[in-house]
Amino acid sequence: MRRIDLYISILAYGRDNVGKSVKYSDLLKHLTSLGYKYDEFSVRQFFADLFIDKQRPDLNDPSHKLPDTGEYYLKHQGYFNLLEYTELTAARRSSTLATCFATLAILISIGSMFFSIHFSKKQLEQSTKTNTTRIEQMQFTIIEEKLESLNKGQDSLFQFLGGGHEHQAK
């Protein structure tokens, strides 16, 4: 595993044991059970940096041998480092998911555009059939409306000229 993972695993072990004392040897056993290949010097540095001995905080020096009998607790800074890391990884996952959805939406949009172009082209290539009966009906209706309009205009003209009584009698 990567060294970065070792640091996070040590922080997670401390978080899982918040409020309980942790022994250095228990941490080493935990890391071994997770399958880490590590050098003890690095783990001791991380441990000394992230945990504090409740009884003897002045002996928290990675150059000294850490006593296994001490009551070690995760420092606040270590807890907040882990919190920042988990928030960062969650934000990255959300960002990746949002990118995937945006890409999918763009692909759907492009696909829809191509389908629209394809079907429009297909429709334009088809021969157009005209219904002559319907066109004749429309022309006949237009002619009737014009004749009706002319008849009304003619009646109005006769009334205006004074000959409206004779024309109406017909």
Backbone as CSV, one residue per row, in Angstrom:
resi,resn,N_x,N_y,N_z,CA_x,CA_y,CA_z,C_x,C_y,C_z
1,MET,0.832,-1.190,0.000,0.000,0.000,0.000,0.875,1.252,0.000
2,ARG,0.291,2.367,-0.325,1.040,3.620,-0.397,1.258,4.203,0.997
3,ARG,2.307,4.997,1.145,2.617,5.599,2.451,1.504,6.548,2.902
4,ILE,0.873,7.223,1.958,-0.207,8.144,2.317,-1.321,7.362,3.011
5,ASP,-1.596,6.176,2.521,-2.632,5.352,3.134,-2.274,4.969,4.571
6,LEU,-0.986,4.789,4.837,-0.542,4.443,6.185,-0.914,5.558,7.161
7,TYR,-0.661,6.783,6.789,-0.992,7.936,7.641,-2.488,7.996,7.901
8,ILE,-3.284,7.809,6.844,-4.743,7.856,6.981,-5.229,6.696,7.850
9,SER,-4.629,5.534,7.682,-5.029,4.376,8.496,-4.712,4.589,9.969
10,ILE,-3.580,5.228,10.249,-3.250,5.537,11.650,-4.260,6.527,12.210
11,LEU,-4.630,7.532,11.407,-5.643,8.499,11.851,-6.993,7.817,12.076
12,ALA,-7.367,6.935,11.163,-8.652,6.238,11.298,-8.657,5.348,12.534
13,TYR,-7.535,4.722,12.834,-7.439,3.901,14.053,-7.633,4.770,15.294
14,GLY,-7.030,5.959,15.268,-7.213,6.880,16.393,-8.650,7.355,16.503
15,ARG,-9.276,7.635,15.352,-10.675,8.072,15.369,-11.592,6.967,15.895
16,ASP,-11.314,5.734,15.480,-12.136,4.614,15.936,-12.003,4.382,17.438
17,ASN,-10.924,4.894,18.014,-10.691,4.715,19.455,-10.735,6.037,20.211
18,VAL,-11.475,6.987,19.702,-11.587,8.283,20.375,-12.207,8.058,21.754
19,GLY,-11.579,8.666,22.738,-12.058,8.536,24.112,-11.467,7.332,24.830
20,LYS,-10.744,6.479,24.112,-10.085,5.317,24.717,-8.588,5.487,24.551
21,SER,-7.844,4.925,25.482,-6.391,4.995,25.330,-5.950,3.969,24.300
22,VAL,-4.889,4.322,23.569,-4.367,3.485,22.503,-2.918,3.139,22.838
23,LYS,-2.542,1.893,22.616,-1.150,1.496,22.816,-0.463,1.445,21.461
24,TYR,0.803,1.800,21.478,1.594,1.789,20.252,1.667,0.378,19.682
25,SER,1.825,-0.615,20.510,1.919,-2.002,20.031,0.591,-2.458,19.410
26,ASP,-0.530,-1.971,19.961,-1.833,-2.305,19.370,-1.983,-1.704,17.975
27,LEU,-1.457,-0.504,17.799,-1.490,0.125,16.479,-0.670,-0.690,15.483
28,LEU,0.526,-1.133,15.897,1.359,-1.942,15.013,0.646,-3.236,14.623
29,LYS,-0.018,-3.869,15.579,-0.780,-5.094,15.286,-1.912,-4.801,14.308
30,HIS,-2.576,-3.681,14.506,-3.684,-3.285,13.627,-3.174,-3.066,12.197
31,LEU,-2.066,-2.357,12.057,-1.514,-2.096,10.724,-1.069,-3.388,10.045
32,THR,-0.498,-4.301,10.821,-0.082,-5.596,10.271,-1.298,-6.386,9.814
33,SER,-2.389,-6.331,10.581,-3.607,-7.063,10.199,-4.236,-6.485,8.926
34,LEU,-3.983,-5.198,8.658,-4.484,-4.574,7.427,-3.585,-4.878,6.226
35,GLY,-2.439,-5.482,6.482,-1.555,-5.873,5.393,-0.523,-4.829,5.019
36,TYR,-0.251,-3.895,5.901,0.746,-2.869,5.603,2.149,-3.417,5.762
37,LYS,3.007,-3.023,4.834,4.442,-3.244,4.938,5.007,-1.875,5.304
38,TYR,5.551,-1.748,6.476,5.980,-0.435,6.955,7.312,-0.564,7.682
39,ASP,7.986,0.580,7.790,9.161,0.621,8.656,8.716,1.276,9.953
40,GLU,9.215,0.762,11.036,8.736,1.197,12.350,9.069,2.656,12.632
41,PHE,10.135,3.160,12.037,10.499,4.551,12.269,9.405,5.496,11.761
42,SER,8.872,5.227,10.560,7.808,6.079,10.000,6.561,6.014,10.856
43,VAL,6.197,4.804,11.261,5.001,4.655,12.090,5.201,5.375,13.423
44,ARG,6.392,5.271,14.000,6.666,5.935,15.272,6.570,7.449,15.109
45,GLN,7.062,7.988,13.993,6.956,9.435,13.752,5.496,9.857,13.634
46,PHE,4.740,9.117,12.830,3.313,9.436,12.692,2.609,9.345,14.044
47,PHE,2.891,8.269,14.782,2.237,8.060,16.075,2.573,9.196,17.036
48,ALA,3.849,9.570,17.103,4.263,10.646,18.010,3.657,11.983,17.592
49,ASP,3.450,12.165,16.298,2.883,13.414,15.800,1.369,13.476,16.017
50,LEU,0.705,12.331,15.964,-0.761,12.313,15.998,-1.355,11.992,17.362
51,PHE,-0.583,11.346,18.226,-1.105,10.927,19.534,-0.277,11.577,20.639
52,ILE,-0.918,11.729,21.759,-0.233,12.322,22.905,-0.454,11.431,24.122
53,ASP,0.612,11.297,24.913,0.525,10.498,26.139,-0.084,11.377,27.230
54,LYS,-1.155,10.898,27.784,-1.891,11.683,28.781,-1.027,11.939,30.024
55,GLN,-0.238,10.959,30.431,0.547,11.085,31.659,1.852,11.854,31.442
56,ARG,2.490,11.647,30.276,3.801,12.261,30.035,3.852,12.880,28.629
57,PRO,3.214,14.005,28.404,3.198,14.596,27.063,4.582,15.036,26.581
58,ASP,5.539,15.252,27.517,6.874,15.695,27.123,7.695,14.577,26.486
59,LEU,7.322,13.313,26.662,8.062,12.195,26.089,7.568,11.820,24.695
60,ASN,6.699,12.599,24.131,6.151,12.320,22.798,7.148,12.763,21.735
61,ASP,8.280,12.161,21.732,9.325,12.505,20.779,9.641,11.267,19.963
62,PRO,9.548,11.332,18.639,9.763,10.144,17.822,11.174,9.571,17.904
63,SER,12.122,10.360,18.397,13.486,9.839,18.504,13.631,8.898,19.703
64,HIS,12.735,8.994,20.657,12.760,8.101,21.815,11.890,6.879,21.553
65,LYS,12.132,5.846,22.296,11.278,4.654,22.225,9.985,5.009,22.937
66,LEU,8.871,4.802,22.254,7.573,5.131,22.850,7.212,4.054,23.858
67,PRO,6.919,4.450,25.074,6.554,3.436,26.076,5.198,2.819,25.732
68,ASP,5.125,1.508,25.838,3.897,0.798,25.496,2.861,0.901,26.606
69,THR,3.273,1.378,27.761,2.338,1.447,28.885,1.599,2.775,28.949
70,GLY,1.946,3.718,28.088,1.322,5.039,28.140,-0.122,5.009,27.662
71,GLU,-0.868,5.982,28.107,-2.253,6.162,27.661,-2.236,7.224,26.558
72,TYR,-2.231,6.759,25.324,-2.156,7.658,24.176,-3.554,7.949,23.639
73,TYR,-3.736,9.215,23.305,-5.016,9.663,22.746,-4.743,10.461,21.480
74,LEU,-5.661,10.384,20.549,-5.529,11.131,19.305,-5.608,12.627,19.592
75,LYS,-4.666,13.363,19.016,-4.679,14.823,19.180,-5.815,15.402,18.349
76,HIS,-6.259,16.575,18.747,-7.337,17.245,18.007,-6.931,17.520,16.569
77,GLN,-5.679,17.935,16.389,-5.218,18.257,15.038,-5.269,17.025,14.137
78,GLY,-4.925,15.872,14.677,-4.990,14.634,13.902,-6.416,14.305,13.501
79,TYR,-7.340,14.499,14.422,-8.750,14.235,14.124,-9.236,15.163,13.010
80,PHE,-8.865,16.428,13.092,-9.297,17.379,12.061,-8.609,17.119,10.727
81,ASN,-7.378,16.621,10.756,-6.716,16.225,9.501,-7.505,15.116,8.816
82,LEU,-7.957,14.141,9.593,-8.748,13.050,9.023,-10.094,13.560,8.513
83,LEU,-10.695,14.461,9.254,-11.971,15.040,8.836,-11.811,15.782,7.507
84,GLU,-10.751,16.548,7.374,-10.493,17.251,6.115,-10.268,16.270,4.974
85,TYR,-9.541,15.197,5.254,-9.279,14.187,4.224,-10.583,13.532,3.771
86,THR,-11.449,13.154,4.714,-12.710,12.505,4.328,-13.611,13.469,3.554
87,GLU,-13.620,14.733,3.949,-14.407,15.721,3.210,-13.852,15.921,1.799
88,LEU,-12.536,15.940,1.676,-11.904,16.091,0.367,-12.222,14.909,-0.535
89,THR,-12.135,13.695,-0.003,-12.439,12.523,-0.835,-13.916,12.486,-1.207
90,ALA,-14.788,12.902,-0.295,-16.227,12.956,-0.617,-16.496,14.008,-1.692
91,ALA,-15.820,15.145,-1.603,-15.990,16.202,-2.609,-15.478,15.729,-3.970
92,ARG,-14.392,14.990,-3.978,-13.868,14.459,-5.246,-14.844,13.470,-5.861
93,ARG,-15.411,12.608,-5.026,-16.401,11.646,-5.534,-17.610,12.380,-6.105
94,SER,-18.089,13.381,-5.388,-19.240,14.155,-5.872,-18.913,14.862,-7.176
95,SER,-17.728,15.417,-7.254,-17.306,16.101,-8.475,-17.216,15.127,-9.647
96,THR,-16.691,13.951,-9.389,-16.595,12.935,-10.447,-17.980,12.508,-10.897
97,LEU,-18.871,12.319,-9.945,-20.242,11.926,-10.275,-20.947,13.021,-11.072
98,ALA,-20.764,14.261,-10.662,-21.375,15.380,-11.388,-20.821,15.477,-12.809
99,THR,-19.531,15.242,-12.955,-18.919,15.258,-14.286,-19.499,14.154,-15.160
100,CYS,-19.695,12.982,-14.570,-20.279,11.861,-15.328,-21.698,12.201,-15.790
101,PHE,-22.500,12.770,-14.905,-23.869,13.135,-15.270,-23.877,14.224,-16.348
102,ALA,-22.977,15.190,-16.231,-22.907,16.255,-17.238,-22.494,15.679,-18.592
103,THR,-21.548,14.763,-18.577,-21.118,14.123,-19.826,-22.252,13.333,-20.438
104,LEU,-22.977,12.609,-19.602,-24.122,11.832,-20.082,-25.179,12.759,-20.687
105,ALA,-25.441,13.880,-20.038,-26.429,14.835,-20.556,-25.983,15.402,-21.915
106,ILE,-24.707,15.678,-22.040,-24.192,16.190,-23.315,-24.325,15.127,-24.401
107,LEU,-23.999,13.886,-24.072,-24.116,12.803,-25.050,-25.567,12.586,-25.480
108,ILE,-26.488,12.661,-24.528,-27.910,12.525,-24.864,-28.335,13.669,-25.777
109,SER,-27.866,14.864,-25.480,-28.197,16.030,-26.305,-27.651,15.872,-27.722
110,ILE,-26.433,15.418,-27.846,-25.834,15.218,-29.169,-26.588,14.124,-29.922
111,GLY,-26.914,13.035,-29.221,-27.677,11.958,-29.848,-29.037,12.430,-30.321
112,SER,-29.712,13.223,-29.509,-31.017,13.770,-29.898,-30.900,14.655,-31.128
113,MET,-29.837,15.428,-31.191,-29.629,16.300,-32.342,-29.471,15.461,-33.616
114,PHE,-28.655,14.407,-33.551,-28.458,13.561,-34.728,-29.740,12.845,-35.142
115,PHE,-30.518,12.367,-34.166,-31.805,11.738,-34.499,-32.743,12.739,-35.152
116,SER,-32.770,13.950,-34.642,-33.630,14.983,-35.217,-33.227,15.292,-36.651
117,ILE,-31.933,15.435,-36.878,-31.445,15.702,-38.240,-31.785,14.535,-39.155
118,HIS,-31.572,13.319,-38.678,-31.850,12.125,-39.486,-33.325,12.054,-39.891
119,PHE,-34.226,12.238,-38.926,-35.649,12.134,-39.238,-36.143,13.304,-40.082
120,SER,-35.574,14.478,-39.891,-35.945,15.621,-40.739,-35.514,15.370,-42.180
121,LYS,-34.311,14.849,-42.346,-33.818,14.539,-43.694,-34.660,13.450,-44.335
122,LYS,-35.017,12.456,-43.551,-35.846,11.358,-44.063,-37.211,11.883,-44.507
123,GLN,-37.761,12.800,-43.727,-39.057,13.380,-44.063,-38.979,14.214,-45.333
124,LEU,-37.884,14.935,-45.517,-37.719,15.755,-46.716,-37.525,14.896,-47.964
125,GLU,-36.936,13.731,-47.808,-36.689,12.851,-48.950,-37.951,12.127,-49.413
126,GLN,-38.946,12.022,-48.578,-40.187,11.340,-48.964,-40.965,12.210,-49.943
127,SER,-41.622,11.529,-50.884,-42.420,12.288,-51.841,-43.667,12.820,-51.147
128,THR,-44.073,13.997,-51.574,-45.232,14.644,-50.975,-46.460,14.312,-51.808
129,LYS,-47.484,13.824,-51.170,-48.741,13.506,-51.854,-49.738,14.613,-51.541
130,THR,-50.342,15.139,-52.604,-51.334,16.194,-52.399,-52.724,15.613,-52.565
131,ASN,-53.597,16.058,-51.728,-54.986,15.629,-51.786,-55.740,16.690,-52.583
132,THR,-55.958,16.410,-53.864,-56.582,17.400,-54.761,-58.020,17.681,-54.370
133,THR,-58.719,16.718,-53.823,-60.113,16.943,-53.417,-60.169,18.009,-52.329
134,ARG,-59.284,17.920,-51.389,-59.279,18.893,-50.291,-58.904,20.278,-50.825
135,ILE,-57.966,20.353,-51.736,-57.583,21.648,-52.313,-58.757,22.261,-53.071
136,GLU,-59.474,21.436,-53.833,-60.636,21.934,-54.574,-61.712,22.435,-53.617
137,GLN,-61.908,21.721,-52.495,-62.908,22.166,-51.510,-62.507,23.516,-50.935
138,MET,-61.223,23.671,-50.651,-60.762,24.944,-50.105,-60.938,26.066,-51.130
139,GLN,-60.623,25.809,-52.395,-60.791,26.822,-53.443,-62.266,27.172,-53.617
140,PHE,-63.132,26.175,-53.603,-64.561,26.402,-53.746,-65.089,27.251,-52.594
141,THR,-64.625,26.974,-51.381,-65.048,27.755,-50.216,-64.596,29.202,-50.362
142,ILE,-63.385,29.403,-50.819,-62.879,30.767,-51.008,-63.698,31.498,-52.076
143,ILE,-64.025,30.817,-53.162,-64.820,31.427,-54.243,-66.208,31.783,-53.722
144,GLU,-66.826,30.897,-52.953,-68.160,31.179,-52.393,-68.134,32.400,-51.498
145,GLU,-67.090,32.502,-50.671,-66.986,33.649,-49.768,-66.834,34.948,-50.556
146,LYS,-66.068,34.904,-51.623,-65.890,36.113,-52.445,-67.190,36.485,-53.141
147,LEU,-67.927,35.514,-53.660,-69.210,35.800,-54.308,-70.204,36.382,-53.322
148,GLU,-70.211,35.806,-52.126,-71.113,36.314,-51.093,-70.765,37.755,-50.765
149,SER,-69.499,38.039,-50.695,-69.038,39.385,-50.394,-69.422,40.340,-51.531
150,LEU,-69.288,39.877,-52.748,-69.670,40.716,-53.892,-71.179,40.975,-53.902
151,ASN,-71.984,39.960,-53.612,-73.435,40.125,-53.562,-73.830,41.140,-52.502
152,LYS,-73.198,41.085,-51.381,-73.510,42.051,-50.317,-73.116,43.443,-50.766
153,GLY,-71.973,43.531,-51.395,-71.516,44.834,-51.884,-72.444,45.368,-52.960
154,GLN,-72.962,44.492,-53.832,-73.877,44.898,-54.906,-75.181,45.383,-54.293
155,ASP,-75.695,44.664,-53.290,-76.931,45.102,-52.620,-76.732,46.461,-51.979
156,SER,-75.602,46.653,-51.360,-75.336,47.943,-50.716,-75.263,49.053,-51.758
157,LEU,-74.686,48.757,-52.903,-74.561,49.746,-53.967,-75.945,50.116,-54.505
158,PHE,-76.809,49.133,-54.720,-78.166,49.421,-55.194,-78.931,50.255,-54.182
159,GLN,-78.761,49.965,-52.927,-79.466,50.742,-51.906,-78.944,52.170,-51.900
160,PHE,-77.667,52.301,-52.108,-77.073,53.621,-52.121,-77.563,54.437,-53.314
161,LEU,-77.713,53.801,-54.450,-78.159,54.497,-55.659,-79.658,54.692,-55.681
162,GLY,-80.357,54.073,-54.779,-81.787,54.258,-54.717,-82.557,53.185,-55.420
163,GLY,-81.942,52.265,-56.022,-82.629,51.209,-56.731,-82.686,49.942,-55.921
164,GLY,-82.522,50.100,-54.657,-82.464,48.917,-53.811,-83.767,48.192,-53.692
165,HIS,-84.932,48.944,-53.865,-86.238,48.279,-53.690,-86.495,47.348,-54.833
166,GLU,-86.160,47.730,-56.026,-86.420,46.879,-57.181,-85.576,45.639,-57.140
167,HIS,-84.306,45.824,-56.758,-83.389,44.679,-56.760,-83.786,43.672,-55.671
168,GLN,-84.256,44.180,-54.556,-84.652,43.285,-53.483,-85.888,42.524,-53.841
169,ALA,-86.740,43.060,-54.668,-87.978,42.390,-55.067,-87.674,41.210,-55.947
170,LYS,-86.629,41.216,-56.696,-86.305,40.126,-57.603,-86.069,38.924,-56.881
